[in-house]
């Protein structure tokens, strides 16, 4: 598919900023991380300043025997009393990124929704394959709930969310949290989540443009993330939520994905399965939108998505 013929014209310039020669690949993971950080750094520098938010970095205990975790807490300056709280998980194909890339998103969501946002780092593959990343997320969620009073969070209004691999981790975390029975979740916000390691859908074959998250990168990332856990041919639903046989009892979900996203079909199918399992689910497919389209905040389609995303959070946690 030639996505440049179908992409929203307001999104095209950003895609053209990315090298089209395939230089952003995983042959050298450290070089890929450096290039990714540079690309995101340029984008972050272009974001407007968001006022009305207090943020602070915290160090929290990791899973048993694992390193501590760095998280960033965002609290609205205006208002008082207990607020809804959301654990946010950054993207990056399970291989790249950290919480700094989502700083603007966190500040914007904090102001727009009134939620306390806790953005967490997690160990990255391939150095730390499954289950390390999702266990880090679970440890972060437990910390948020256990420290709810100090954070000004209402324990009855706990949500999780993330984009791309962060959305995949959030989906797996929702299943893990249901099964462990220690925490009650009110909502899961899944933004173009990376949830199916099998790469068998039509959209997983259609998106091959090297400037976006394409099939080749996706296959590599899943192998790196699953590591030895996939050797038996049995992939845990905590790693790839689309593998879950039972989706009942999960918190209400909001799923958003672009029409030109590799994850389009797996996201639509997951939304259908959630609905069939009795889980209230809202699905949005944005025409002409590629993976990560919402980082172009000036585009009309991104403005529409951001407004719909934040309204969904407000409705779910009111």
C-alpha positions as a LaTeX table, in Angstrom:
\begin{tabular}{lrrr}
\hline
Residue & $x$ (\AA) & $y$ (\AA) & $z$ (\AA) \\
\hline
Unk1 & 0.00 & 0.00 & 0.00 \\
Unk2 & 1.24 & 3.48 & $-0.88$ \\
Unk3 & 0.12 & 5.30 & 2.25 \\
Unk4 & 1.21 & 8.67 & 0.86 \\
Unk5 & $-1.72$ & 8.47 & $-1.57$ \\
Unk6 & $-4.20$ & 7.98 & 1.28 \\
Unk7 & $-2.69$ & 9.88 & 4.20 \\
Unk8 & $-4.42$ & 12.95 & 5.59 \\
Unk9 & $-2.61$ & 15.93 & 3.94 \\
Unk10 & $-2.06$ & 17.56 & 7.33 \\
Unk11 & $-0.15$ & 14.49 & 8.55 \\
Unk12 & 2.06 & 13.98 & 5.49 \\
Unk13 & 4.81 & 16.53 & 6.35 \\
Unk14 & 5.57 & 14.81 & 9.66 \\
Unk15 & 5.93 & 11.43 & 7.99 \\
Unk16 & 8.30 & 12.97 & 5.47 \\
Unk17 & 10.57 & 14.05 & 8.37 \\
Unk18 & 11.43 & 10.39 & 8.99 \\
Unk19 & 14.18 & 8.76 & 6.90 \\
Unk20 & 12.65 & 6.82 & 4.00 \\
Unk21 & 15.75 & 4.69 & 3.43 \\
Unk22 & 15.09 & 2.26 & 6.24 \\
Unk23 & 17.87 & 3.68 & 8.40 \\
Unk24 & 15.49 & 3.50 & 11.37 \\
Unk25 & 15.75 & $-0.25$ & 11.88 \\
Unk26 & 16.78 & $-2.63$ & 14.63 \\
Unk27 & 20.03 & $-4.01$ & 13.20 \\
Unk28 & 21.73 & $-1.91$ & 15.89 \\
Unk29 & 19.25 & $-1.41$ & 18.74 \\
Unk30 & 21.32 & 1.32 & 20.41 \\
Unk31 & 21.55 & 3.29 & 17.16 \\
Unk32 & 17.80 & 2.84 & 16.66 \\
Unk33 & 17.14 & 4.16 & 20.17 \\
Unk34 & 19.38 & 7.16 & 19.53 \\
Unk35 & 17.63 & 7.98 & 16.25 \\
Unk36 & 14.20 & 7.48 & 17.80 \\
Unk37 & 15.09 & 9.76 & 20.71 \\
Unk38 & 16.27 & 12.42 & 18.26 \\
Unk39 & 13.05 & 12.24 & 16.23 \\
Unk40 & 10.87 & 12.40 & 19.33 \\
Unk41 & 13.08 & 15.11 & 20.78 \\
Unk42 & 12.45 & 17.32 & 17.75 \\
Unk43 & 8.72 & 16.72 & 18.02 \\
Unk44 & 8.65 & 17.40 & 21.76 \\
Unk45 & 10.51 & 20.67 & 21.26 \\
Unk46 & 7.73 & 21.83 & 18.95 \\
Unk47 & 4.97 & 21.22 & 21.48 \\
Unk48 & 3.35 & 24.20 & 23.21 \\
Unk49 & 3.75 & 24.78 & 26.93 \\
Unk50 & 0.88 & 23.39 & 29.01 \\
Unk51 & 0.09 & 25.44 & 32.11 \\
Unk52 & $-1.88$ & 24.41 & 35.17 \\
Unk53 & 0.01 & 21.19 & 35.98 \\
Unk54 & 2.40 & 20.29 & 38.79 \\
Unk55 & 4.77 & 17.43 & 38.00 \\
Unk56 & 7.37 & 15.55 & 39.97 \\
Unk57 & 9.51 & 12.49 & 39.40 \\
Unk58 & 9.39 & 9.63 & 41.89 \\
Unk59 & 11.29 & 6.41 & 42.38 \\
Unk60 & 9.13 & 3.43 & 43.23 \\
Unk61 & 9.88 & $-0.21$ & 44.10 \\
Unk62 & 10.07 & $-2.57$ & 41.17 \\
Unk63 & 8.88 & $-6.19$ & 41.20 \\
Unk64 & 10.62 & $-8.50$ & 43.67 \\
Unk65 & 14.29 & $-8.74$ & 42.79 \\
Unk66 & 14.04 & $-6.12$ & 40.03 \\
Unk67 & 15.38 & $-2.55$ & 39.87 \\
Unk68 & 13.44 & 0.46 & 41.06 \\
Unk69 & 11.17 & 2.23 & 38.58 \\
Unk70 & 11.10 & 5.91 & 37.68 \\
Unk71 & 7.66 & 7.49 & 37.30 \\
Unk72 & 6.38 & 11.03 & 36.81 \\
Unk73 & 3.28 & 12.24 & 38.62 \\
Unk74 & 1.14 & 15.01 & 37.09 \\
Unk75 & $-1.45$ & 16.79 & 39.24 \\
Unk76 & $-3.82$ & 19.61 & 38.17 \\
Unk77 & $-3.08$ & 22.89 & 39.94 \\
Unk78 & $-6.75$ & 23.83 & 40.13 \\
Unk79 & $-9.24$ & 21.98 & 42.31 \\
Unk80 & $-9.09$ & 19.93 & 45.46 \\
Unk81 & $-10.26$ & 16.65 & 46.88 \\
Unk82 & $-9.77$ & 13.16 & 45.55 \\
Unk83 & $-9.46$ & 12.80 & 41.77 \\
Unk84 & $-9.51$ & 9.96 & 39.31 \\
Unk85 & $-6.06$ & 8.49 & 38.66 \\
Unk86 & $-4.58$ & 6.98 & 35.51 \\
Unk87 & $-1.41$ & 4.96 & 35.09 \\
Unk88 & 0.05 & 5.81 & 31.68 \\
Unk89 & 2.48 & 3.55 & 29.80 \\
Unk90 & 4.65 & 4.94 & 26.99 \\
Unk91 & 5.04 & 3.36 & 23.57 \\
Unk92 & 8.07 & 2.37 & 21.52 \\
Unk93 & 7.50 & $-1.17$ & 20.29 \\
Unk94 & 8.59 & $-2.59$ & 23.66 \\
Unk95 & 12.13 & $-1.63$ & 22.55 \\
Unk96 & 12.35 & 2.17 & 22.51 \\
Unk97 & 11.42 & 5.31 & 24.39 \\
Unk98 & 10.80 & 6.49 & 27.91 \\
Unk99 & 8.27 & 8.61 & 29.74 \\
Unk100 & 9.75 & 11.93 & 28.54 \\
Unk101 & 8.31 & 11.51 & 25.02 \\
Unk102 & 4.76 & 11.62 & 26.42 \\
Unk103 & 5.28 & 14.63 & 28.68 \\
Unk104 & 3.08 & 16.94 & 26.58 \\
Unk105 & 0.35 & 14.30 & 26.32 \\
Unk106 & 0.38 & 13.80 & 30.08 \\
Unk107 & 0.18 & 17.50 & 30.85 \\
Unk108 & $-2.59$ & 17.99 & 28.31 \\
Unk109 & $-4.63$ & 15.04 & 29.60 \\
Unk110 & $-4.09$ & 16.13 & 33.20 \\
Unk111 & $-5.52$ & 19.59 & 32.49 \\
Unk112 & $-8.30$ & 18.42 & 30.17 \\
Unk113 & $-9.59$ & 15.54 & 32.30 \\
Unk114 & $-8.69$ & 16.61 & 35.83 \\
Unk115 & $-7.04$ & 13.25 & 36.47 \\
Unk116 & $-3.85$ & 12.63 & 38.36 \\
Unk117 & $-1.60$ & 11.03 & 35.75 \\
Unk118 & 1.20 & 8.67 & 36.73 \\
Unk119 & 3.50 & 8.02 & 33.76 \\
Unk120 & 5.84 & 5.09 & 34.28 \\
Unk121 & 9.04 & 3.78 & 32.77 \\
Unk122 & 9.53 & 0.06 & 32.36 \\
Unk123 & 12.42 & $-2.17$ & 31.39 \\
Unk124 & 12.83 & $-2.55$ & 27.64 \\
Unk125 & 13.34 & $-5.57$ & 25.41 \\
Unk126 & 15.39 & $-7.28$ & 24.15 \\
Unk127 & 17.52 & $-6.85$ & 27.29 \\
Unk128 & 14.42 & $-7.34$ & 29.44 \\
Unk129 & 11.83 & $-9.43$ & 27.61 \\
Unk130 & 8.37 & $-10.45$ & 28.84 \\
Unk131 & 7.31 & $-10.59$ & 31.61 \\
Unk132 & 9.63 & $-7.84$ & 32.92 \\
Unk133 & 7.89 & $-4.85$ & 31.23 \\
Unk134 & 4.33 & $-5.78$ & 32.23 \\
Unk135 & 5.45 & $-6.73$ & 35.74 \\
Unk136 & 7.02 & $-3.28$ & 36.04 \\
Unk137 & 3.68 & $-1.80$ & 35.00 \\
Unk138 & 1.83 & $-3.90$ & 37.57 \\
Unk139 & 4.26 & $-2.78$ & 40.27 \\
Unk140 & 3.66 & 0.84 & 39.20 \\
Unk141 & $-0.10$ & 0.35 & 39.35 \\
Unk142 & 0.10 & $-1.18$ & 42.83 \\
Unk143 & 2.27 & 1.71 & 44.01 \\
Unk144 & $-0.25$ & 4.21 & 42.63 \\
Unk145 & $-3.14$ & 2.51 & 44.40 \\
Unk146 & $-1.25$ & 1.97 & 47.66 \\
Unk147 & $-0.26$ & 5.65 & 47.70 \\
Unk148 & $-3.61$ & 6.95 & 46.48 \\
Unk149 & $-4.25$ & 9.12 & 49.54 \\
Unk150 & $-0.89$ & 10.88 & 49.24 \\
Unk151 & $-1.39$ & 11.33 & 45.49 \\
Unk152 & $-4.92$ & 12.68 & 45.91 \\
Unk153 & $-6.45$ & 9.77 & 43.98 \\
Unk154 & $-9.85$ & 8.17 & 44.51 \\
Unk155 & $-9.26$ & 4.40 & 44.68 \\
Unk156 & $-12.69$ & 3.85 & 43.16 \\
Unk157 & $-11.62$ & 5.65 & 39.97 \\
Unk158 & $-8.47$ & 3.92 & 38.77 \\
Unk159 & $-7.66$ & 3.75 & 35.05 \\
Unk160 & $-4.78$ & 2.55 & 32.91 \\
Unk161 & $-3.78$ & 3.64 & 29.44 \\
Unk162 & $-1.07$ & 3.87 & 26.84 \\
Unk163 & $-0.24$ & 4.20 & 23.18 \\
Unk164 & 1.17 & 1.58 & 20.79 \\
Unk165 & 3.30 & $-0.82$ & 22.87 \\
Unk166 & 2.07 & 1.15 & 25.88 \\
Unk167 & $-1.47$ & 0.34 & 24.80 \\
Unk168 & $-0.46$ & $-3.29$ & 24.45 \\
Unk169 & 1.00 & $-3.28$ & 27.93 \\
Unk170 & $-2.15$ & $-1.61$ & 29.26 \\
Unk171 & $-4.34$ & $-4.28$ & 27.62 \\
Unk172 & $-2.20$ & $-7.08$ & 29.04 \\
Unk173 & $-2.11$ & $-5.32$ & 32.41 \\
Unk174 & $-5.90$ & $-5.16$ & 32.47 \\
Unk175 & $-6.08$ & $-8.93$ & 32.04 \\
Unk176 & $-3.34$ & $-9.53$ & 34.62 \\
Unk177 & $-5.06$ & $-7.23$ & 37.11 \\
Unk178 & $-8.39$ & $-8.99$ & 36.63 \\
Unk179 & $-6.77$ & $-12.38$ & 37.19 \\
Unk180 & $-4.77$ & $-11.38$ & 40.28 \\
Unk181 & $-7.79$ & $-9.78$ & 41.90 \\
Unk182 & $-5.91$ & $-7.22$ & 44.00 \\
Unk183 & $-6.98$ & $-4.00$ & 42.24 \\
Unk184 & $-10.29$ & $-2.88$ & 40.77 \\
Unk185 & $-9.89$ & $-0.99$ & 37.48 \\
Unk186 & $-12.54$ & 1.41 & 36.20 \\
Unk187 & $-11.29$ & 2.00 & 32.66 \\
Unk188 & $-8.68$ & 1.10 & 30.05 \\
Unk189 & $-7.58$ & 3.62 & 27.41 \\
Unk190 & $-5.99$ & 1.76 & 24.49 \\
Unk191 & $-4.52$ & 4.01 & 21.80 \\
Unk192 & $-3.58$ & 2.02 & 18.67 \\
Unk193 & $-2.49$ & $-0.82$ & 20.98 \\
Unk194 & 0.11 & $-3.42$ & 19.92 \\
Unk195 & $-1.67$ & $-6.58$ & 21.03 \\
Unk196 & $-1.19$ & $-9.44$ & 18.53 \\
Unk197 & 2.17 & $-11.11$ & 17.91 \\
Unk198 & 0.88 & $-13.31$ & 15.07 \\
Unk199 & 0.98 & $-10.67$ & 12.28 \\
Unk200 & $-1.71$ & $-12.45$ & 10.26 \\
Unk201 & $-4.26$ & $-9.70$ & 9.58 \\
Unk202 & $-4.61$ & $-7.91$ & 6.22 \\
Unk203 & $-3.46$ & $-4.60$ & 7.72 \\
Unk204 & $-0.37$ & $-6.28$ & 9.20 \\
Unk205 & 0.63 & $-7.18$ & 5.63 \\
Unk206 & $-0.46$ & $-3.90$ & 4.02 \\
Unk207 & 1.68 & $-1.40$ & 5.97 \\
Unk208 & 5.25 & $-1.68$ & 4.69 \\
Unk209 & 6.34 & 1.97 & 4.44 \\
Unk210 & 9.67 & 2.17 & 6.27 \\
Unk211 & 8.85 & 5.62 & 7.64 \\
Unk212 & 6.08 & 4.30 & 9.84 \\
Unk213 & 5.70 & 1.31 & 12.15 \\
Unk214 & 5.82 & $-1.33$ & 9.41 \\
Unk215 & 5.56 & $-5.10$ & 9.26 \\
Unk216 & 9.32 & $-5.73$ & 9.46 \\
Unk217 & 9.75 & $-3.66$ & 12.62 \\
Unk218 & 6.67 & $-5.23$ & 14.19 \\
Unk219 & 7.87 & $-8.80$ & 13.64 \\
Unk220 & 11.30 & $-7.98$ & 15.07 \\
Unk221 & 9.82 & $-6.19$ & 18.07 \\
Unk222 & 7.51 & $-9.07$ & 18.98 \\
Unk223 & 10.35 & $-11.59$ & 18.81 \\
Unk224 & 12.48 & $-9.36$ & 21.02 \\
Unk225 & 9.68 & $-8.78$ & 23.52 \\
Unk226 & 8.51 & $-12.38$ & 23.80 \\
Unk227 & 12.04 & $-13.81$ & 24.00 \\
Unk228 & 12.20 & $-17.34$ & 25.39 \\
Unk229 & 8.59 & $-17.18$ & 26.59 \\
Unk230 & 7.39 & $-17.99$ & 23.04 \\
Unk231 & 9.60 & $-21.05$ & 22.52 \\
Unk232 & 6.84 & $-23.41$ & 23.58 \\
Unk233 & 4.51 & $-21.84$ & 21.04 \\
Unk234 & 2.23 & $-20.61$ & 23.84 \\
Unk235 & 2.09 & $-16.82$ & 24.16 \\
Unk236 & 0.68 & $-15.35$ & 27.35 \\
Unk237 & $-2.29$ & $-12.98$ & 27.07 \\
Unk238 & $-0.41$ & $-10.76$ & 29.51 \\
Unk239 & 2.09 & $-10.28$ & 26.68 \\
Unk240 & $-0.28$ & $-10.24$ & 23.71 \\
Unk241 & $-3.82$ & $-9.44$ & 24.81 \\
Unk242 & $-5.31$ & $-10.69$ & 21.54 \\
Unk243 & $-4.27$ & $-14.18$ & 22.66 \\
Unk244 & $-6.67$ & $-14.11$ & 25.62 \\
Unk245 & $-9.48$ & $-16.63$ & 25.36 \\
Unk246 & $-11.66$ & $-14.95$ & 28.00 \\
Unk247 & $-12.14$ & $-11.18$ & 27.96 \\
Unk248 & $-15.05$ & $-11.08$ & 30.38 \\
Unk249 & $-14.77$ & $-9.06$ & 33.56 \\
Unk250 & $-12.37$ & $-6.51$ & 32.09 \\
Unk251 & $-12.88$ & $-2.77$ & 32.66 \\
Unk252 & $-14.67$ & $-0.65$ & 30.04 \\
Unk253 & $-12.42$ & 0.18 & 27.12 \\
Unk254 & $-11.80$ & 2.98 & 24.65 \\
Unk255 & $-9.82$ & 1.99 & 21.54 \\
Unk256 & $-8.60$ & 4.41 & 18.87 \\
Unk257 & $-6.61$ & 3.60 & 15.74 \\
Unk258 & $-5.81$ & 5.15 & 12.39 \\
Unk259 & $-7.07$ & 3.78 & 9.08 \\
Unk260 & $-3.46$ & 3.43 & 7.85 \\
Unk261 & $-2.11$ & 1.73 & 10.96 \\
Unk262 & $-0.58$ & $-1.74$ & 10.99 \\
Unk263 & $-2.70$ & $-2.47$ & 14.07 \\
Unk264 & $-6.04$ & $-1.53$ & 12.46 \\
Unk265 & $-7.47$ & $-5.04$ & 12.07 \\
Unk266 & $-6.25$ & $-6.44$ & 15.39 \\
Unk267 & $-7.67$ & $-3.40$ & 17.21 \\
Unk268 & $-11.07$ & $-3.71$ & 15.52 \\
Unk269 & $-11.19$ & $-7.43$ & 16.26 \\
Unk270 & $-10.22$ & $-6.85$ & 19.90 \\
Unk271 & $-12.97$ & $-4.25$ & 20.29 \\
Unk272 & $-15.49$ & $-6.71$ & 18.83 \\
Unk273 & $-14.38$ & $-9.46$ & 21.19 \\
Unk274 & $-14.59$ & $-7.14$ & 24.19 \\
Unk275 & $-18.14$ & $-6.23$ & 23.23 \\
Unk276 & $-19.04$ & $-9.89$ & 22.74 \\
Unk277 & $-17.67$ & $-10.58$ & 26.24 \\
Unk278 & $-19.97$ & $-7.94$ & 27.71 \\
Unk279 & $-17.28$ & $-5.27$ & 28.21 \\
Unk280 & $-18.52$ & $-1.73$ & 27.39 \\
Unk281 & $-16.23$ & $-0.66$ & 24.55 \\
Unk282 & $-15.92$ & 2.42 & 22.36 \\
Unk283 & $-13.98$ & 2.12 & 19.08 \\
Unk284 & $-12.79$ & 4.97 & 16.84 \\
Unk285 & $-11.09$ & 4.55 & 13.44 \\
Unk286 & $-9.60$ & 7.76 & 12.07 \\
Unk287 & $-9.49$ & 8.13 & 8.27 \\
Unk288 & $-6.18$ & 8.98 & 6.64 \\
Unk289 & $-4.34$ & 8.52 & 9.95 \\
Unk290 & $-1.11$ & 6.59 & 10.35 \\
Unk291 & 0.43 & 5.11 & 13.48 \\
Unk292 & 1.20 & 7.85 & 16.01 \\
Unk293 & $-0.82$ & 10.44 & 14.10 \\
Unk294 & $-1.90$ & 12.28 & 17.24 \\
Unk295 & 1.63 & 13.60 & 17.79 \\
Unk296 & 0.82 & 16.11 & 15.02 \\
Unk297 & $-1.41$ & 18.11 & 17.33 \\
Unk298 & $-2.11$ & 20.84 & 14.75 \\
Unk299 & $-3.89$ & 18.43 & 12.38 \\
Unk300 & $-7.69$ & 18.47 & 12.43 \\
Unk301 & $-7.90$ & 14.70 & 12.77 \\
Unk302 & $-5.59$ & 14.85 & 15.81 \\
Unk303 & $-7.62$ & 17.62 & 17.44 \\
Unk304 & $-10.75$ & 15.54 & 16.96 \\
Unk305 & $-9.08$ & 12.46 & 18.44 \\
Unk306 & $-7.69$ & 14.36 & 21.45 \\
Unk307 & $-11.11$ & 15.84 & 22.25 \\
Unk308 & $-12.83$ & 12.46 & 21.91 \\
Unk309 & $-10.15$ & 10.69 & 23.93 \\
Unk310 & $-10.34$ & 13.14 & 26.83 \\
Unk311 & $-14.14$ & 13.21 & 26.80 \\
Unk312 & $-14.12$ & 9.41 & 27.01 \\
Unk313 & $-11.87$ & 9.56 & 30.08 \\
Unk314 & $-14.11$ & 12.15 & 31.74 \\
Unk315 & $-17.24$ & 10.10 & 31.06 \\
Unk316 & $-15.69$ & 6.88 & 32.30 \\
Unk317 & $-14.32$ & 8.36 & 35.52 \\
Unk318 & $-16.92$ & 10.99 & 36.40 \\
\hline
\end{tabular}
